[in-house]
Amino acid sequence: MNFKLDFIEDKVEFFDATDLKVLEKKIEAKVEENKAILLGVHSVTHQMYVSDKGQTFYSAVVHFKRKK
């Protein structure tokens, strides 16, 4: 019987929030989860948007890659 393990090489996740602190906590929690499957942060892209009503929205894209 042969076992073959396939590792996740890349993973991209999207996050959004109306508060920057909440966005940061969401990302930090996901970073910790992905450490368990040997993925580290490769890059982070973020944006801020202000609606016509003045409400601020924050979003981020985090690219995780396998640690070697």
Biopython code that builds the backbone (N, CA, C, O; Angstrom):
import numpy as np
from Bio.PDB.StructureBuilder import StructureBuilder

atoms = [
    (1, "MET", "N", (0.834, -1.167, 0.000)),
    (1, "MET", "CA", (0.000, 0.000, 0.000)),
    (1, "MET", "C", (0.889, 1.244, 0.000)),
    (1, "MET", "O", (1.761, 1.396, 0.856)),
    (2, "ASN", "N", (0.660, 2.119, -0.956)),
    (2, "ASN", "CA", (1.451, 3.350, -1.065)),
    (2, "ASN", "C", (0.616, 4.556, -0.655)),
    (2, "ASN", "O", (-0.552, 4.693, -1.020)),
    (3, "PHE", "N", (1.254, 5.408, 0.106)),
    (3, "PHE", "CA", (0.610, 6.650, 0.510)),
    (3, "PHE", "C", (1.302, 7.801, -0.189)),
    (3, "PHE", "O", (2.531, 7.866, -0.237)),
    (4, "LYS", "N", (0.519, 8.690, -0.719)),
    (4, "LYS", "CA", (1.077, 9.878, -1.347)),
    (4, "LYS", "C", (0.409, 11.097, -0.718)),
    (4, "LYS", "O", (-0.814, 11.235, -0.746)),
    (5, "LEU", "N", (1.218, 11.965, -0.159)),
    (5, "LEU", "CA", (0.702, 13.182, 0.454)),
    (5, "LEU", "C", (0.859, 14.350, -0.507)),
    (5, "LEU", "O", (1.958, 14.620, -0.992)),
    (6, "ASP", "N", (-0.219, 15.025, -0.774)),
    (6, "ASP", "CA", (-0.176, 16.236, -1.576)),
    (6, "ASP", "C", (-0.358, 17.429, -0.654)),
    (6, "ASP", "O", (-1.306, 17.495, 0.129)),
    (7, "PHE", "N", (0.555, 18.356, -0.762)),
    (7, "PHE", "CA", (0.492, 19.551, 0.058)),
    (7, "PHE", "C", (-0.134, 20.687, -0.735)),
    (7, "PHE", "O", (0.022, 20.768, -1.953)),
    (8, "ILE", "N", (-0.829, 21.548, -0.045)),
    (8, "ILE", "CA", (-1.340, 22.760, -0.669)),
    (8, "ILE", "C", (-0.141, 23.679, -0.893)),
    (8, "ILE", "O", (0.584, 23.998, 0.049)),
    (9, "GLU", "N", (0.062, 24.096, -2.121)),
    (9, "GLU", "CA", (1.199, 24.957, -2.452)),
    (9, "GLU", "C", (0.850, 26.437, -2.302)),
    (9, "GLU", "O", (1.623, 27.213, -1.739)),
    (10, "ASP", "N", (-0.315, 26.817, -2.809)),
    (10, "ASP", "CA", (-0.760, 28.212, -2.789)),
    (10, "ASP", "C", (-2.214, 28.279, -2.330)),
    (10, "ASP", "O", (-3.009, 27.371, -2.574)),
    (11, "LYS", "N", (-2.530, 29.371, -1.666)),
    (11, "LYS", "CA", (-3.905, 29.595, -1.229)),
    (11, "LYS", "C", (-4.114, 31.103, -1.155)),
    (11, "LYS", "O", (-3.289, 31.820, -0.588)),
    (12, "VAL", "N", (-5.209, 31.580, -1.722)),
    (12, "VAL", "CA", (-5.530, 33.000, -1.686)),
    (12, "VAL", "C", (-6.841, 33.164, -0.931)),
    (12, "VAL", "O", (-7.824, 32.480, -1.218)),
    (13, "GLU", "N", (-6.849, 34.077, 0.038)),
    (13, "GLU", "CA", (-8.053, 34.305, 0.824)),
    (13, "GLU", "C", (-8.394, 35.789, 0.825)),
    (13, "GLU", "O", (-7.515, 36.650, 0.786)),
    (14, "PHE", "N", (-9.698, 36.064, 0.870)),
    (14, "PHE", "CA", (-10.205, 37.424, 0.819)),
    (14, "PHE", "C", (-10.885, 37.771, 2.140)),
    (14, "PHE", "O", (-11.568, 36.940, 2.738)),
    (15, "PHE", "N", (-10.689, 39.007, 2.584)),
    (15, "PHE", "CA", (-11.244, 39.459, 3.853)),
    (15, "PHE", "C", (-11.857, 40.836, 3.666)),
    (15, "PHE", "O", (-11.398, 41.618, 2.833)),
    (16, "ASP", "N", (-12.905, 41.136, 4.448)),
    (16, "ASP", "CA", (-13.473, 42.475, 4.438)),
    (16, "ASP", "C", (-14.047, 42.792, 5.814)),
    (16, "ASP", "O", (-14.416, 41.902, 6.580)),
    (17, "ALA", "N", (-14.108, 44.090, 6.100)),
    (17, "ALA", "CA", (-14.639, 44.549, 7.372)),
    (17, "ALA", "C", (-14.913, 46.047, 7.275)),
    (17, "ALA", "O", (-14.418, 46.724, 6.374)),
    (18, "THR", "N", (-15.697, 46.545, 8.203)),
    (18, "THR", "CA", (-15.957, 47.982, 8.255)),
    (18, "THR", "C", (-15.036, 48.686, 9.243)),
    (18, "THR", "O", (-15.076, 49.908, 9.379)),
    (19, "ASP", "N", (-14.206, 47.904, 9.930)),
    (19, "ASP", "CA", (-13.263, 48.453, 10.903)),
    (19, "ASP", "C", (-11.905, 47.818, 10.663)),
    (19, "ASP", "O", (-11.806, 46.608, 10.461)),
    (20, "LEU", "N", (-10.867, 48.628, 10.685)),
    (20, "LEU", "CA", (-9.522, 48.123, 10.398)),
    (20, "LEU", "C", (-9.042, 47.110, 11.429)),
    (20, "LEU", "O", (-8.371, 46.141, 11.076)),
    (21, "LYS", "N", (-9.375, 47.322, 12.687)),
    (21, "LYS", "CA", (-8.980, 46.382, 13.754)),
    (21, "LYS", "C", (-9.639, 45.021, 13.556)),
    (21, "LYS", "O", (-9.008, 43.989, 13.785)),
    (22, "VAL", "N", (-10.899, 45.010, 13.134)),
    (22, "VAL", "CA", (-11.612, 43.755, 12.888)),
    (22, "VAL", "C", (-10.971, 43.015, 11.720)),
    (22, "VAL", "O", (-10.800, 41.797, 11.769)),
    (23, "LEU", "N", (-10.620, 43.750, 10.676)),
    (23, "LEU", "CA", (-9.955, 43.143, 9.521)),
    (23, "LEU", "C", (-8.627, 42.518, 9.933)),
    (23, "LEU", "O", (-8.302, 41.405, 9.519)),
    (24, "GLU", "N", (-7.878, 43.223, 10.732)),
    (24, "GLU", "CA", (-6.590, 42.724, 11.208)),
    (24, "GLU", "C", (-6.763, 41.441, 12.028)),
    (24, "GLU", "O", (-5.981, 40.502, 11.876)),
    (25, "LYS", "N", (-7.769, 41.393, 12.885)),
    (25, "LYS", "CA", (-8.010, 40.196, 13.701)),
    (25, "LYS", "C", (-8.408, 39.005, 12.832)),
    (25, "LYS", "O", (-7.984, 37.879, 13.093)),
    (26, "LYS", "N", (-9.227, 39.248, 11.791)),
    (26, "LYS", "CA", (-9.618, 38.172, 10.878)),
    (26, "LYS", "C", (-8.398, 37.589, 10.179)),
    (26, "LYS", "O", (-8.260, 36.372, 10.056)),
    (27, "ILE", "N", (-7.520, 38.468, 9.725)),
    (27, "ILE", "CA", (-6.314, 38.012, 9.013)),
    (27, "ILE", "C", (-5.394, 37.256, 9.960)),
    (27, "ILE", "O", (-4.878, 36.197, 9.605)),
    (28, "GLU", "N", (-5.183, 37.785, 11.153)),
    (28, "GLU", "CA", (-4.307, 37.118, 12.128)),
    (28, "GLU", "C", (-4.819, 35.729, 12.478)),
    (28, "GLU", "O", (-4.027, 34.795, 12.601)),
    (29, "ALA", "N", (-6.126, 35.578, 12.639)),
    (29, "ALA", "CA", (-6.698, 34.266, 12.955)),
    (29, "ALA", "C", (-6.441, 33.282, 11.808)),
    (29, "ALA", "O", (-6.113, 32.121, 12.052)),
    (30, "LYS", "N", (-6.585, 33.733, 10.582)),
    (30, "LYS", "CA", (-6.383, 32.858, 9.431)),
    (30, "LYS", "C", (-4.906, 32.513, 9.255)),
    (30, "LYS", "O", (-4.576, 31.409, 8.822)),
    (31, "VAL", "N", (-4.022, 33.441, 9.584)),
    (31, "VAL", "CA", (-2.580, 33.163, 9.522)),
    (31, "VAL", "C", (-2.241, 32.022, 10.475)),
    (31, "VAL", "O", (-1.488, 31.116, 10.120)),
    (32, "GLU", "N", (-2.790, 32.066, 11.671)),
    (32, "GLU", "CA", (-2.542, 31.006, 12.652)),
    (32, "GLU", "C", (-3.082, 29.663, 12.168)),
    (32, "GLU", "O", (-2.417, 28.638, 12.321)),
    (33, "GLU", "N", (-4.276, 29.659, 11.587)),
    (33, "GLU", "CA", (-4.854, 28.417, 11.049)),
    (33, "GLU", "C", (-3.977, 27.836, 9.940)),
    (33, "GLU", "O", (-3.749, 26.627, 9.882)),
    (34, "ASN", "N", (-3.496, 28.705, 9.072)),
    (34, "ASN", "CA", (-2.709, 28.231, 7.931)),
    (34, "ASN", "C", (-1.306, 27.779, 8.319)),
    (34, "ASN", "O", (-0.681, 27.010, 7.589)),
    (35, "LYS", "N", (-0.809, 28.243, 9.452)),
    (35, "LYS", "CA", (0.480, 27.746, 9.945)),
    (35, "LYS", "C", (0.404, 26.244, 10.208)),
    (35, "LYS", "O", (1.384, 25.521, 10.026)),
    (36, "ALA", "N", (-0.764, 25.786, 10.636)),
    (36, "ALA", "CA", (-0.947, 24.361, 10.944)),
    (36, "ALA", "C", (-0.811, 23.489, 9.695)),
    (36, "ALA", "O", (-0.442, 22.319, 9.792)),
    (37, "ILE", "N", (-1.108, 24.053, 8.529)),
    (37, "ILE", "CA", (-0.953, 23.280, 7.284)),
    (37, "ILE", "C", (0.262, 23.758, 6.496)),
    (37, "ILE", "O", (0.334, 23.608, 5.276)),
    (38, "LEU", "N", (1.221, 24.341, 7.231)),
    (38, "LEU", "CA", (2.528, 24.742, 6.701)),
    (38, "LEU", "C", (2.468, 25.801, 5.615)),
    (38, "LEU", "O", (3.272, 25.788, 4.682)),
    (39, "LEU", "N", (1.518, 26.717, 5.733)),
    (39, "LEU", "CA", (1.443, 27.832, 4.797)),
    (39, "LEU", "C", (1.836, 29.122, 5.503)),
    (39, "LEU", "O", (1.410, 29.379, 6.629)),
    (40, "GLY", "N", (2.649, 29.926, 4.835)),
    (40, "GLY", "CA", (3.035, 31.219, 5.371)),
    (40, "GLY", "C", (2.550, 32.325, 4.445)),
    (40, "GLY", "O", (2.195, 32.071, 3.294)),
    (41, "VAL", "N", (2.537, 33.537, 4.945)),
    (41, "VAL", "CA", (2.076, 34.676, 4.152)),
    (41, "VAL", "C", (3.138, 35.019, 3.120)),
    (41, "VAL", "O", (4.304, 35.237, 3.449)),
    (42, "HIS", "N", (2.708, 35.063, 1.864)),
    (42, "HIS", "CA", (3.599, 35.445, 0.760)),
    (42, "HIS", "C", (3.420, 36.921, 0.427)),
    (42, "HIS", "O", (4.399, 37.640, 0.233)),
    (43, "SER", "N", (2.166, 37.373, 0.361)),
    (43, "SER", "CA", (1.908, 38.788, 0.089)),
    (43, "SER", "C", (0.526, 39.181, 0.601)),
    (43, "SER", "O", (-0.356, 38.343, 0.786)),
    (44, "VAL", "N", (0.370, 40.480, 0.821)),
    (44, "VAL", "CA", (-0.902, 41.040, 1.274)),
    (44, "VAL", "C", (-1.185, 42.282, 0.436)),
    (44, "VAL", "O", (-0.316, 43.133, 0.250)),
    (45, "THR", "N", (-2.411, 42.369, -0.065)),
    (45, "THR", "CA", (-2.870, 43.547, -0.786)),
    (45, "THR", "C", (-4.121, 44.044, -0.077)),
    (45, "THR", "O", (-4.985, 43.250, 0.297)),
    (46, "HIS", "N", (-4.219, 45.351, 0.107)),
    (46, "HIS", "CA", (-5.376, 45.874, 0.826)),
    (46, "HIS", "C", (-5.902, 47.132, 0.153)),
    (46, "HIS", "O", (-5.183, 47.822, -0.568)),
    (47, "GLN", "N", (-7.176, 47.412, 0.408)),
    (47, "GLN", "CA", (-7.814, 48.603, -0.125)),
    (47, "GLN", "C", (-8.793, 49.169, 0.887)),
    (47, "GLN", "O", (-9.269, 48.472, 1.784)),
    (48, "MET", "N", (-9.078, 50.444, 0.719)),
    (48, "MET", "CA", (-10.085, 51.108, 1.534)),
    (48, "MET", "C", (-11.065, 51.801, 0.592)),
    (48, "MET", "O", (-10.667, 52.359, -0.431)),
    (49, "TYR", "N", (-12.338, 51.760, 0.943)),
    (49, "TYR", "CA", (-13.375, 52.376, 0.129)),
    (49, "TYR", "C", (-14.305, 53.154, 1.037)),
    (49, "TYR", "O", (-14.696, 52.668, 2.098)),
    (50, "VAL", "N", (-14.660, 54.360, 0.623)),
    (50, "VAL", "CA", (-15.619, 55.167, 1.365)),
    (50, "VAL", "C", (-16.866, 55.303, 0.498)),
    (50, "VAL", "O", (-16.799, 55.784, -0.633)),
    (51, "SER", "N", (-18.003, 54.875, 1.040)),
    (51, "SER", "CA", (-19.260, 54.925, 0.283)),
    (51, "SER", "C", (-19.776, 56.362, 0.188)),
    (51, "SER", "O", (-19.239, 57.272, 0.819)),
    (52, "ASP", "N", (-20.818, 56.543, -0.607)),
    (52, "ASP", "CA", (-21.448, 57.861, -0.751)),
    (52, "ASP", "C", (-22.002, 58.374, 0.571)),
    (52, "ASP", "O", (-22.105, 59.581, 0.788)),
    (53, "LYS", "N", (-22.354, 57.448, 1.448)),
    (53, "LYS", "CA", (-22.911, 57.809, 2.756)),
    (53, "LYS", "C", (-21.828, 58.030, 3.810)),
    (53, "LYS", "O", (-22.133, 58.318, 4.968)),
    (54, "GLY", "N", (-20.562, 57.896, 3.406)),
    (54, "GLY", "CA", (-19.459, 58.149, 4.320)),
    (54, "GLY", "C", (-18.994, 56.939, 5.107)),
    (54, "GLY", "O", (-18.121, 57.071, 5.964)),
    (55, "GLN", "N", (-19.546, 55.768, 4.847)),
    (55, "GLN", "CA", (-19.123, 54.568, 5.563)),
    (55, "GLN", "C", (-17.845, 54.017, 4.935)),
    (55, "GLN", "O", (-17.719, 53.954, 3.712)),
    (56, "THR", "N", (-16.910, 53.625, 5.778)),
    (56, "THR", "CA", (-15.623, 53.119, 5.318)),
    (56, "THR", "C", (-15.639, 51.596, 5.293)),
    (56, "THR", "O", (-16.118, 50.952, 6.225)),
    (57, "PHE", "N", (-15.114, 51.039, 4.225)),
    (57, "PHE", "CA", (-14.978, 49.591, 4.073)),
    (57, "PHE", "C", (-13.513, 49.268, 3.805)),
    (57, "PHE", "O", (-12.839, 49.967, 3.049)),
    (58, "TYR", "N", (-13.037, 48.214, 4.428)),
    (58, "TYR", "CA", (-11.665, 47.761, 4.233)),
    (58, "TYR", "C", (-11.702, 46.347, 3.668)),
    (58, "TYR", "O", (-12.543, 45.534, 4.053)),
    (59, "SER", "N", (-10.786, 46.064, 2.757)),
    (59, "SER", "CA", (-10.683, 44.708, 2.220)),
    (59, "SER", "C", (-9.209, 44.354, 2.074)),
    (59, "SER", "O", (-8.344, 45.222, 1.960)),
    (60, "ALA", "N", (-8.955, 43.054, 2.079)),
    (60, "ALA", "CA", (-7.576, 42.573, 1.922)),
    (60, "ALA", "C", (-7.592, 41.227, 1.212)),
    (60, "ALA", "O", (-8.517, 40.428, 1.356)),
    (61, "VAL", "N", (-6.543, 41.010, 0.450)),
    (61, "VAL", "CA", (-6.304, 39.724, -0.201)),
    (61, "VAL", "C", (-4.958, 39.232, 0.326)),
    (61, "VAL", "O", (-3.945, 39.923, 0.224)),
    (62, "VAL", "N", (-4.967, 38.034, 0.887)),
    (62, "VAL", "CA", (-3.733, 37.463, 1.433)),
    (62, "VAL", "C", (-3.387, 36.214, 0.641)),
    (62, "VAL", "O", (-4.197, 35.296, 0.507)),
    (63, "HIS", "N", (-2.165, 36.199, 0.120)),
    (63, "HIS", "CA", (-1.664, 35.054, -0.644)),
    (63, "HIS", "C", (-0.758, 34.245, 0.283)),
    (63, "HIS", "O", (0.269, 34.737, 0.751)),
    (64, "PHE", "N", (-1.151, 33.007, 0.537)),
    (64, "PHE", "CA", (-0.365, 32.104, 1.374)),
    (64, "PHE", "C", (0.386, 31.140, 0.463)),
    (64, "PHE", "O", (-0.145, 30.684, -0.549)),
    (65, "LYS", "N", (1.629, 30.835, 0.835)),
    (65, "LYS", "CA", (2.420, 29.849, 0.098)),
    (65, "LYS", "C", (3.016, 28.851, 1.073)),
    (65, "LYS", "O", (3.227, 29.147, 2.249)),
    (66, "ARG", "N", (3.280, 27.670, 0.559)),
    (66, "ARG", "CA", (3.869, 26.615, 1.376)),
    (66, "ARG", "C", (5.276, 27.003, 1.818)),
    (66, "ARG", "O", (6.083, 27.488, 1.025)),
    (67, "LYS", "N", (5.549, 26.779, 3.095)),
    (67, "LYS", "CA", (6.889, 27.038, 3.636)),
    (67, "LYS", "C", (7.816, 25.913, 3.204)),
    (67, "LYS", "O", (7.452, 24.738, 3.257)),
    (68, "LYS", "N", (8.989, 26.274, 2.786)),
    (68, "LYS", "CA", (9.947, 25.248, 2.340)),
    (68, "LYS", "C", (11.143, 25.200, 3.241)),
    (68, "LYS", "O", (12.051, 24.398, 3.021)),
]
sb = StructureBuilder()
sb.init_structure("model")
sb.init_model(0)
sb.init_chain("A")
sb.init_seg("    ")
for serial, (resi, resn, name, xyz) in enumerate(atoms, 1):
    if name == "N":
        sb.init_residue(resn, " ", resi, " ")
    sb.init_atom(name, np.array(xyz, "f"), 0.0, 1.0, " ", f" {name:<3s}", serial, name[0])
structure = sb.get_structure()
